[in-house]
Amino acid sequence: MQPALLLLIPALIALLPPVLPSDTEPGLPAPSNVCVDSYNMKHIMRWDPVEVKGDPLPVIYRVGFELYSGLRELCVNITETECDFTEKIFPFWRGRPMVRAELGLRRSEWVVLPNFQPSINTTIGPVKSLVLLSNSGKLIVEFSYPFSPIPDVLKLNYNLSYWKENSEEKKTDNLHSSMTHVLDHLESNANYCVQVYAFTHFIKGLLSDPVCETTATDITYKIVLGCIFVFVFIIGLISLFIIPDKPLHLVLSRIKNWLDGPYRIPSHVLDYLEDPPPLVQTECTQSTFEEDQYDHISIVQLDPFLDVSKETRPDHNQLGSEKT
């Protein structure tokens, strides 16, 4: 059987691929320190540059994403040492990121990273614009998204922790998807601190910086509101009187211009004074009164010391003489 094997050796050699000549260019070193930074659903792959001495051409890089269905190219023929592939894969895709260096006909080996899925392996940052509003012994907590969530893929829920300053006891509230929360049953005129983080079924986000606020009593709250109202009222009045082109400013300007004169008497009044209407004289008819003839009455004053009986008795002698 040995002669038979010897006869098969030439046929097997003919099937082997041709051997590369000795002057073939050697391969390139692979990129090092390869990693994927995924923060708030923004994905960037980074690596250290590959240095080749004595070659004027720059080293270029090729970045791929290995899926079960095959290799998907993310960045091709780039000279930068990073590749932003946020918009090039879907949040639920799961695959292996890889990168290699290229220089002319020379290629490096692929550097393959472990499986990566954006909706699971990203880092969720702290919430934004966390503020506390004190209102009658309560604290109103408000904040905004750490980033715009992706509907039906990445739903964010929130967890809130609060505690009294200089106290080790912390309380937590699950806010679900709400970004507004009211903390009541708090001590008056006490300083409370709040922290919030976002989370999903697979990811716990980063904690926000603590924000502290003092709970105000009803009187303090009303005083603050009153001061704000007075301040706004004064500013409004100043703006109405001073700022040009405002309605009140225009009205006051017109009144001022009218009061500054010159003063003029209306024309119809002047006409009346210059040419007054004639006076209406009424003729009074003197009525003649006919003098009526009246009998004259003589009033005789009686002396109280005289004898009335003597004065009133008729004198018969005189009566007789009058009759004759």
Secondary structure, DSSP 8 states (H G I E B T S, - for coil): -HHHHHHHHHHHHHHS-----TT---------S-EEEEETTEEEEE------TT--S--EEEEEEEETTEEEEEEEEE-SSEEE-GGGS-TT--BEEEEEEEETTEE---EE---B-HHHH-B----EEEEEEEETTEEEEEEE-SS---TTT---EEEEEEEETT----EEEEEET-SEEEE-S--TT-EEEEEEEEE-SS-B------EEEE---HHHHHHHHHHHHHHHHHHHHHHHHHSTT-HHHHHHHHHHHHHTS-----HHHHHHHHS----------------------------TTS-HHHHHS--HHHHHHHH-
